[in-house]
Structures are given as C-alpha cells and as structure tokens.
Amino acid sequence: MSVPKKKYITTPIYYVNAKPHLGHTYTTMLCDTLAKYYRFAGSDVFFLTGTDEHGDKIVKAASKEGKTPQEYTDFISSLFRTTWDTLHIEYDDFIRTTEDRHKKVVRQVLQIIYEKGDIYLADYEGLYCTGCERYLTEKELNEKGECPDHLTKPELIQEKNYFFKLQKYLPKVKKHIEENPDFISPDRYRNEALGAIEELIKQGEDLSISRPKARLTWGIELPFDSSFVTYVWFDALLNYISALGYPDNELYTRFWPAHHFIAKDILKPHAIFWPAMLMAAEIPLYEKLSVHGYWLGWGDIKMSKSLGNAADPLELTNKLGEDALRYFLAREMRFGSDAKFSEEIVITRLNTELSNEIGNLFQRTLSMILKYANHLPKPQSHDIEQKLNAILQEVQTEYHKTMQKERTDLAIEQVLKVTGFLNKAIEEYKPWEMAKTNDENLLPLLTTIFRGTLVCFAYLRPFLPNTWEKLTNLISFVQKEVFPKELSAIEWDTQNMEKPKPFFPRFTNENH
Ligand SMILES: [Zn+2]
C-alpha cells in the first residue's frame, strides 16, 4: 500500500467561547494519530490546529468575565495550546485568527474577490436580540421563537452589509462534489452536502460576510470599506491557507491542498462555503473533507473515582493514561458515526483489548525473551512462522487501507488479529514447559513470536506513542523510523533489555 508523498492535515480552528472538551480532544487526537501514521509511513506531513477568535459571542463572553476580548482570547487560546501540549499533540503550527499573518491573508483574499465583482453591498435582514447584541439564527431560538438567554422575541431589523455571490458558485461546487466521490467522506455527509446545496439554491440567498462597526468592532476590517468588519466564516476558513503563508510562502507551495477533519456540525461551511470561496479567489480546492460524528453521553457522565471529572480531557488523561485515552477514542468510534461514551464502555474496551490482549502479549513475550533467550542469535524459523506470515500479509494491506480511510477502529481490529494469533500460540506451545526439557524448538518459537509482537507494536505506534517510546528504551531497533515492510525486515538488539513492567495494568472501576 502506497502513501501520499505529502499530507497536509488540519483540525478546525476551535472557537474560544469555551474551554477544550472531549469533542475537540477527539478531533485533535485523531488528526495527530493520522499525522503520526503518515509520518511513519514516509509522507511529508504538515499538521495544523489553532483557535478562531473573532465575533460577537467572544465580545460577550469576555465582558462576562470582566476582560477585554484580547485578554479573553489570549487566555482561552492558551488553554487549548496547553491542553494539546500536555497530551503531546505534535502539531506543526498553531494559528490564531487574531494574528497579523492571518488578518493580512483575509484582507488579501477579500480584495481579490471584491475586485472580481463577487462581493457587493446590499440590505441585510435578520433577527436581532438587543440583549445579546447580535443576530440570532432561527435554530438558536426556543419553541416560542424567543432568545433562549433573554426570553424575549428578537427584532427583525435591516441594515447594509456586504454579500458574497454564493449563488454564482453553488452549481460549480455541486458539480465538483458529484464528480469527485472522495471529496467529502463518509458518503452520508457527501449526500448531506449535496442536499444542503439544493436547499441553498432554492432559497436563492447569497452569503452575508460583514457586520457594521457600529455593531461589532472585534473583527478584521474589510479592505475596501473601513466601516465594516469581516463576519465569521470568511475570516475563520481562511486560516487553512493563512497558516501556510498564502500566496507565495514555501510551505504553501509545498503543502496546499489540505485534508480537513471536522465534526458534523460544521459540515455546511466546509463543504459548501469554503470551496465556493476558493473558486472565487481562484485557489485550488482542498483535497478532502473527512467528517466525524458526536460522542454521546459525554459531559453528562457522572463523577466517579476511576474517571474523575470526565468532562475535562486532562482529568481523564490523568486517570486513564494518555495512550489508553488515545487508543479508546480511535478504537471506539466508527469514523462518521456517533459513538457512546460511558465509564463502563471505556473500562470494558480497555480491559478486554489493551490489558488482556495487547499489554499481556507485550509483557509476556518480552519477559520470555529475557528469561530464555536474551541474546538472540540470527533469526530462526519455527513452523508457526508460515502461518504468521500469511496473517501478516493480509493484515498489512488492510491496516494501511483502513488507516487511509480514517477507519482507525478497523485498523486496530487488524492488529488484534495478530495479537490473538500470537497469544494463542503461546498457550498452545507453552514455552515455559519447553524450557524445562531444553526443547530445541524453543528459541525459534520465541524468535517468531517476538517478531510478530514487534510488528504489532509498530502498527500500534500511532495509537500508543508513549508505549512505543518505552519499548524503544528497552530494545534497540535497527530501523526505528519505518513500518515493517515484512516480518523478516525487523532487526533488534535486546542486549540492554531490563525486565519490562506491565504495559497496561487492568483498568478498574472503583465504584463497583
Ligand atoms: Zn438574547
């Protein structure tokens, strides 16, 4: 299975009106896991994350805390950054929309589209809540049509605003999605995007991209009219190119177009507005949009001794361990669908697979190698080697295929096939009994099992990066940086190996 020469992976930039939660953590950890995978597999990778910091909701949230918008966004943005740093997320850049390098690109692109005639001034009509000091969408209102915070009916008001000619580009975006089946995945979101385009064409409206400064000053000033600031998506989406230094920076030339990862709630702007903006600015479209579902039950999970306050990703990491959390998130969610989160689901998944299958295999294989065969000679073969090779052949293909389709759950399932086979072989041949009778097959058997275990380790490396570090401290590999192409390609040196501690002791639910 081949990997792309280069890969530009992005998370959405997170809106700083709240602290990081599990939803953000999942997207970011998944992107980091895939970035690691592509790096190990030999791609040139750039991984971007960051924060979205303009708009009236930020002004509101800041004043609630008695802070200026700048102080407030500095604070929340640093919380995101610290969280990712604590979780060892290896991003290549962290972009903030309040940075000059971003503002510059937003103005540049707005100017290009304006000069082309695709931005115009017109009347804007919307539902305005004076308490919130902003327009509300129909979706935000309660059943009585009131602002849910102020319980008052918003006023229908009119003002001048700038509009982007979205209608002009909708048929072109639709055509691109139809002609490129992999542009948006999984399929259900591709269909949802096509449906939403139909809906927008029927409504016939263009996209409002400004707010008068009289109402909002916390934004990027329009380059062609200083009495307005840029509104929401036209500012935020451009982060994906501003971070690379569009239009002439080396990074931009090297990495654009991007592979974007988002949660399903921001499908419309990414699947429709963003390609339309790129078309208008005559920038090549992004490579792919991958859309994931929600974690159900997250947030209302009860406080408990074993998981602590699970609503906080750092707290959860403290309780479970970083690798275990990463493994759980990648394994439990079928990319694109919603997944359930509860203490029981977490504990069961981790015990069944990470402790009993994977941790157990790592631990006993390394212990046996140390006990019975510390200085392994040249690789020797045992009858199970052929069977192992056959399984690995199949697993290798499937592993790469599923990883490149973001189906991390299935990629791990492939590895579990190998750990299952090896654990069964240990039970069947009982190396400890063979040692008692000085069986000459012991060393070849252990060598084969050890090789298989190392292959599993290598495949699990993107999911268990800290465990991999631990292992490489125990064993020196000859080829540390690449995936094993085949079983016989792995070479190692166990000379300095010490008795390994259990990798994943059982996870307990202390409340039961
Ligand atoms: Zn309100």
Residues whose N, C-alpha, C, O or C-beta is under 5 A from the ligand:
A	BS01	ZN	C129 G131 C132 C147 D149 H150
